[in-house]
Amino acid sequence: MSMILRSLPAAPHFVVSTRLRLWFLPIICSRGVKLLRRSSTTPLLGILNTMKIRDDQLKNVITPEMKTLEELFVKNGFEIRIAGGAVRDLLMGSIPQDFDFATTATPDEMKKMFTDEGIRMLNLGGEKHGTITARINDKENFEVTALRIDMVTDGRRAEVEYTTDWHTDANRRDLTVNAMYLSFDGTVYDYFKGIEHLKERKVRFVGNPGYRIQEDYLRILRYFRFYGRLALNENSHDADILEAIRLNANGLSNVSGERLLVEFRKILEGKLYCSLVCLMHELGVTSYLGLPESLDVAEFRRVCQLSDKLAPIAMTRLAALIRTEDEALQLHSRLRLSNFDKNHLLFLVHYREKTPKGADTEDLHFFQELQFTCNIKGASKAEIHRWTQELLKYHGNETLLQKFNAWEIPRFPVKGTKLLDLGLKKGPELGRTLQHLRKIWFESGFELNEEQLLSKVKDIFKEASPEHSSKLQEVP
């Protein structure tokens, strides 16, 4: 437990808000899209709890540029506070890597203020979300977002109105641990027991989990991500949260693959990922991420157990859930994987079954050979080397991985220009010939030199096409 949370006061000061809560009315529009519209008929959720952090802790995070930003807002009659994740991380005893700011100023008021002060603004596309990015002293960029209310949501985006009420803004956030603010005097403002939940390592939604999820279905994955980051026990989920996720999992079908991938990758890279992914499957979440309905859970658990100590990357862990290359391509279609990630999955799915049964011995031959015989379109040698490392991690073979990492790939002695001099043309033919020569070189134990390898070129083409072989220039 961090020093900050251990030092929380036993009886913190509470201030009861008399503001009105905005609740949600489901509306079905003409296209059949479920909308959530807010009304102002019931009191706001939450009670304000404040605490102060020590000056020395605050000084560790407040840079001169942040102070300049704060002074600018105060001078113009606005409040500004650090918001969300940075407050959470600070209370957990870690130095935040990213800072988001919230303010009582509207985007138009911020733009006028920054323009009047000669401060450069960046990424103006964020304005539609209420965010203005300012560059202070030509050193740091800060994203500042106006306090807002989500008036209408469709599970992906929201129509917002701006407000000056911090409680109202907190009421629209996803998780209690992300709904806190920190002023520049060190006061933490917490409306939903975020401090208490951090101390107890609980992950809770602000208010009704179902309503929160229906505002943005990506919050299903965010819940699992933060659970893996904060929770100590893999089985301490609240039953009402799991039920809300089960009932709303189909909403993920309308969320873009790119957004899903960002969160899913973080889940796979986090703590408790094995139990979380299995739980996501039980709740019907994984099928909306491009994974098959029937997952190889046994293989996934096996790989989790074998490979954890070797810290495989997310796609290596994900490969254990996929049985075939077609399933890998289906996942790629849904999540819009990068070429590196797609080819990584295909590499693992293809070669994991070809790995010799004696791969737990000290024989590196199979893995060395992959460096010269694997020919995935567009893949660099460095990428194939990385995927081979991940293949060894997949099988949990630490000894072979260490040997493979210590092995230096010899420099292949033949350049493509030499083959062009022999009459080969640029294109697939040249690539296939180089690949064939690499295999011959590998099988020789890397002993053959350039001249000896070039002497094999005619033999290669005699096998493929005697007519073509006669057109090759004599080997010098």
N, C-alpha and C positions, 0 to 999 in steps of 0.2 A: 504494500500500500504506500502511496506517495506521502511525503512529508506534509504536503498541503492538505490532503484529505484527512490525515491523522490529526491535524491541528484544528479541525472544524469546531466551532463553539458548540457546547452541549445543548444550548437553548438559543438558536438563532432568532434574530428579530424578524417578525412577520408583519407584513402590511397587507391588509385585505383590500383588493381592488373592487370598486363598485361599477366598473365598466360593464358593458353588455357583451355577452358572448354571441358569436355568429354561428348559427348551426346550418345544417345542410339539408336541402330538399332535392331528391333525385328527380330529374326531368328527362323525358325521352324526346329528343328532337326528331325532326322529320326524316333524318337519315338513319334513325335507330341508334344513334350514339347516346350513351348515358351521360348526362351532364349532372353536375352537382352545383346547385345555386345556394348562396348563403342568404340568410335572413337575420335580422337583428332583434330577435324577440326574447332571448334567454340570456342569463348572465354569462360572462366570460368564464372559461375554465381556469383553474389555477389560482394559487395564492403566492404573492411575491415573498421570496426569501432572499435576503441579502447577506453577504459576508465580505470581508476585506482580506485581500492577500497582502503579504509583507512587501514593503518597499523594495527590498533587495530582489525579490522574485519578479516584481514588475520591471525593474531596471534591466533584467536579463533579456527582456523581449521588446521593450519600447525603444526603438531607434530614434535618432535625431529627426529623421524624415517623418516618422510617425507623429512625433511631437509637433512638427511643423504643420502636418495635415490637421491635427486636432485643433491647434491654435487658429488655423484659418476658419474652420467651421464655427468655433466659439465666437470669433470676432464678427462673424456674419449672423450670429444669433441662432445657430443650429447646434443640436447635440450630435455627437458621433461616438460610437462604441465599437469595440472589437466584438465580433459575433461568431457564434457557432463553434466549429471544430477547433479553432485556436484556443477558445476558452476551455473546452473539454480537455485538450491536450495539456494545457498549463495546469489544470487541476489534477491531472493524472501524474504530474511531476516531470513531464517531458517538454522540451523546447519546441513550440510549434514551427512547422516548416512553411506553412501558408497562413496568411491572415486575410480574413474578410471583414469588412466594416459595414455597419448599418448606421443610418442617419435619419434625422427628421426632415432633412431637405429633400425636395423632389428632384428628379433628374434635370428639369429645366433650371431650377434654382442652383443646382450644382454646376451646370454648364456656365451659367452667368457668372457665378463666383469664381470659377477657375479661369474663365476668359478675362475677367477684370483683374485677376492677380497675375496674368501672364503664365499660367500653368498649362502645360501641354496635356491634351487628352488623347487617349489611345482607344482602339477597338470600339468605336462608337456603335457597333452593332449590338452591344450589350444594353443599350439604352431601352430597347423594347422590353427588357426584363427589369428595368428600373436601376440598372447598374451603369456607373460611369467610372472609367479607369483613368486615374491621374498619375502623371510622372512627377515626382517631387525631387527637386534639387538635381535633376538629371541622374539620379541614383537608384531610386526605388519606384516601382509601379504599384499602385494600390487600387483595388476594386472596392468601390463604395456603392452600396445598394440602399435605395430609399425604403423606409418602412412601408409595408404594403398589406393589403388584404386580397386574397384570391376570391373574387366574386363568383366566377363561373369556371369550372374545370371539366375536362373530358377524359381525365386519366393520363394525359400526356402534357398538356399545357394549360395555362390559366389566364383568364382575363383579370387584371388587377386594378385596384384603386389604391392610391397612396394615402398614408395616414401619418400622424405624429405620435401615435400611441404605441409604446414599446410592447405592452401586454398583448395588444391585438396582433402585432407582427409575430410575437413568440407563439401565439395560438395557431399560426398557419404552418409552423415547422414540423418536421417529421417525428423526430425522437426527442425525448425529454433531455437527453445528454447533449443534444445539438441545439437546444432552445434557450441558451444562456448568453448573456452579454457581459462584457467587461469594460468599465469606464476607465479613463486614463488616471483616475485617482486610486485605482485598485479595487473598486467595488464590483462584486459579481452580482448580477441580477438574475434570479432563477425563479420562474413562475410555476414549474411543473416537477419539482423535486429532483431536478437533474443532479444536484450535488449529492443528495442522498442515494440516488441510483448509481452514480459513479462509485461512491464509497462501497456500495453493496454489489457492484459489478452487474447491475441489472440493465437490460435493454428494453425500454418501454416506449410505446407510441404516445404522442401527445393526444390525450382524449381517446375517442373511440377508434380502435385499430382499423375497423372496416372503412370508416369514413376517411381516415388518413390515407389508406391504401388507394381508395377510389379516386382521390385527388390526383395521384400519380402512382401508377402501378409499379413503377420502378422501385418504389419504396419497399416492395417485397424483398428484392435483392439487397437493398441497403440494410434492411433489418438483419439479414443473415451475415452481411459483411461486418456490421458493427458488433453483432453477437460474437463472431469469431475474434474480433479485436479486443473486446472488453470482458466477456464472460470467462469464468474460471471452470465452470462445470458444463459439460456438453448437454446435460439433460435438465437445465433449469429454465426452460421456456415457459411462458405463461400460456395456459390452455386456450384462452380467448384469442391470443395473437395467432396461434397456429390454426385455429378454426377460421379466423378472418383471412389468413393467407390461403387456406384450402378453398374457401368460397370465392375468392377473387383472383385465383391464379390465372384464369383465362384472360384477364385483362392485359396480361403481358403480351398477348398476341398482337396488340396494336402499338407496342413500344418498339422503336427502331433497334435493329441488331447492333448497331454501334454502341448505343447506350447500354444495352444488355451486356455486351462484351466487357465494357469497362468495369462494371460491378462484378460480373461473374469471375473475371480474372482476379480481382482483389479477394474474393471469397476463396478461390483456389490457392492463393498465395498466403492466406492468413492462417491463424491458429484454428484448430478444431474443424478444418476444412472437410475431413473425411466424414465425420458424423453429420456435418451440415449438409453436404451434398446428398447423402443418403436420406436425410430428412426432407430435403427439397424434392427428392424423387417420390417419397411417400405422400407428400402433399400435392403432387401433380404439377410441380413447378418446372421440372427439367424438360418436359416435352415441349414447352413453349420457348425453350432456348435452342431448339434445333436438335436435341438429343432424341434417340428412339424411345418409344413407349416402354419397351422392355430393355432395361439396362443390365450390363454384366456387373452387378453389384459385388459379387464374390471376387471377381478379378480386380475391381477397384479397391476393395478392402485389402486384398493381397498386396497390391502395389503400394498402397498407403503404408502398410506395415514394413515392407521391404525397403522402401526408398526414402522415407522421411528424414533419416539421418544424413542423407546426401543432398537435401534441399533441391529437388527437381523444380523446374519452372512450371508455370501453370499448365501449359499445353501438354507437358509430359504426364501430369496427373490426369488431365482430361482425356488423354488417349486411352487410359484404362477403362473408360466408360464406353468405348467404341469398339465394335467387333470387326467392321469391314471398312474398306476404302470408300465405298458408296456412302456409308454412314458419316464418314469424315467429310465428304463433299456436301452432304445434306446439312451438317453443322456449319460448314463454311457459308453455304447459301443463306442461312438464317442470321448468323452473327457477323457476316461480312469480314472474315478474317483477312489479315494481311497475307501476302504471298509467303512470308517467312513462317507464319503460324500454320497456314494451310499445308505447306510442304513438310513442315515439322510433323504434323499429325500423320500425313500420308507415309512419311519415312518410318515413323514408329510402328504404325499399324502393319506396314509391309514387312519390316525387318525383325520385329520382335519374335515372330514365329520361326524365322529362319536362323535366329541366334542358336549356335550349337548347344546341345544339351550339356556339353562340358564347359560352358561359358563361365562356370564358377571355378575353373582351373586357372592356370596362369598363361593360357594361350591367347595371345593378342591377334593372331593371324586374321581371323574373321573381321575384326574391327579395323585393323589396318587396311585390309583389302577394300573395305567400303570407301576409303578415301580416294581410291583409284578406279573403282568399278561402278560406283553409284552415279547415275547420270540423270538427275532430276532437272528438268528444263528450267533454266534461269537461276539455278542454285549455284552459289559460289563454293569454292573449296572450304572456305572458313565456315560457311553455314553447315556443310556436310560434317565437318569436324565437330561443330557444336551439337548437332543432332546425334552424332555417335556418342558423345559424352552423355547426352540425355538418355540414350538407349541403355547405356550401362547403368545409369541411375534407376531407370525403370525396373531393371532386373535386380537392383540392390547390390550390385557387385562393386564394393568399395575397393577391393584389392586390384581388380583389373582397371578400374577407373584411374587409380593412382598411377598405374603403369602406363596407361594410355596417355595421361596428361604429361608424363615424363618423356614420352617418346616424341622425337622430333622428326617430322615428315621430311624425307630427303627431297632435294630439289630435282624435279623431273628434267632430264637433260635435253629434251627436244622441244624446240619452239615451233609455233605454227608457221612462221615465215620459212622455215626449212622445207616444210611440206608444200608450201606455195611454190618454192623454187623447183620442186619435183613435178609440178604441173597440176597439183590439186587446186580446186577452186574454193573460195570462201563459201561457207555455208554448212549444212548438215554433214556433207561428206567429209569435210575437214574435221569437224567435231568428232564424228564416229571413228575416224582414223586415229586421232589423238587418244581417244578413250581406249581403243584397242591396243595401242602402243603402251599406254600406262599399265594395262593389265599384264602385258608381256614383261614389262620392266619389273612389276611387282613380283611376278612368278619367278623371276631370275634372282630374287633377293636383292633387288636394286643394284645388281652388278653390271648390267649392260650399259654401255656408254652411248653417246649420240650416234656415232657411226654404226655401231652394231644394231641399234634400234631402227635407223633409217634403212638399213639393209633388209628389214622385215616388211617394208611398205609394199614392195611388189608382191610378196607372198600373200599379203592381206587382200590385195585386189585381184590376184589370180583366183582366190577362193570365191570372191564375190562376182567378178566379171573379167574373164581373160581378155576380152576386147579392150576394156578400160585400162587394164594393166599395161598393155602395149603402148599406150599413149603417155605413160609416165616417163619423165626424164631419167637418165641414168643417175644412180646414186653416186655423188662425187667421192 
